[in-house]
Amino acid sequence: MPRFRTAFLGRRPALAALLSGAAGLAMPRLARGQSARPLRFVPQADLTILDPVWTPGIVTRNHGLMVFDTLYGVDTGLQPQPQMAAGHVVEDGGRRWTITLRPGLRFHDGEPVRARDAVASIRRWGQRDTFGIALMAMCDEVAALDDTRLLFRLKRPFAMLPDALGKPGTMNCFIMPERLALTDPGTQVTEMVGSGPYRFVAGEHVVGARTVYQRFEGYVPREGDAPSLLAGPKVAHFDRVEWVSLPDPATAAAALQQGEVDWWEQPPADLAEALRGRRAIRLEVLDTAGSPAFLRFNQLHPPFDRPEMRRALLGAVSQADFMQAVAGTDRSLWRDELGFFLPGSPMASDEGMAALTGPRDLDAVRRALTEAGYRGERIVHLQPTDYPSVSAMNLVAADLLRRCGLNVDLQAMDFGTFIRRIANQEPPQRGGWNSVCVSTAGASWVNPAAHNYLRGNGRRSIVGSPTSERLEALRDQWFDTPPEDHPALGRAMQAAAFADVPFIPVGLFYQSTAYRAELSGMVKGAPVFWNLRRA
């Protein structure tokens, strides 16, 4: 993309103004002592929604990892380890779990973390997240026995309880004070009081400019040798972390090269390649599970409420086209032939994949759409312009839908508006939408429990409200299926997904992150800020 490189070379004066007090950011000069220097980070998109239980947005999840903590955290092997929990006792044949909190846990307002805070947080999360909904359906009771112990009484044994409470991906089971966790799950929590390694500085949060975090001196890391994904000791070495919103990729690239920022979370493929080989810059893929991308439909309203419409489009999608737009031509950074589960996981298979890998025939797709009843209705397709990877895949999707003969109204907006729009269940003419491309964390596609998008539970499902009795029945069956039978069940679920089409997979990409070479201690799996140091 030559326009990016031209802008990249010619933006230095504007960049200096942006990162100075003239732009309202009032950032410390780089000449100050290193102890006074904050860590400056350019996130994938501006942080406009703070509640990580309300939205599946990854930028909000990353914010949640700064501010909150979880009872358990999964390691790089996706095995849950105690985090806020000191441990648990399982009794009554697996139907009674007692979890004890670690001593010394405190919220950022100075209050101790009590079992009733955890209970209220679990109940709220259990109405929003796929895994949480499944867990709560198995519970006869979730209660605080005293200030340090909480009790789960289950209808039947459920060995994956720690997996649910420590799940990676998005919509994690973050622990909030009870007074905040009692907020209706459909209403956003805006006061950020957690017990994580950093506290949110509300007075310095400027939407469209910056988000500020201060090290929480009262945080007590759990013991351990080294962090592993979301498990282990979370030691904060920076007194202050600033998230700087730089939606223009060329400006972000220049800021990183000049040392005005330390870490750029998601450089677009062309600029990442331009940065590669610079001695002062390191490029690395942190999340080696990758990011699955997919075309999602709003199934509450015509015309995508009809499965025939959704199935017709399977024959049009070229995953390679989407992935090259997102990640470039380097095949090591993306893969096609993505089904409905993460490649290499026990549930992944080639079941039904001919629908995506066979010859592409747009004439046949147009005929199938007509036979499905399409009569030229307007298709509202959304595009967040300030989130480069998601913006690119939505441009490809809109073009493809138009070539299939659909009347596409491509509506561009900032990412904050985008997140709110895809949560809107109203018809398109009243602020809703018809189709959109998004991506998520690959770890959430390993099994049906954590797979928020492979649901068929209507309005309770996030983003698009798909309905599929077959998918729901197979998902419920998974919880009672022994591991050796998971591959067969995965094939059955993928066959059902190709029939009912809750979404269309458009590929898997491995996002590079770029940071200054003096940083060390990056934790694999997610952009987290513990264990990170400046040399």
Disulfide bonds with the S-S distance in Angstrom:
none
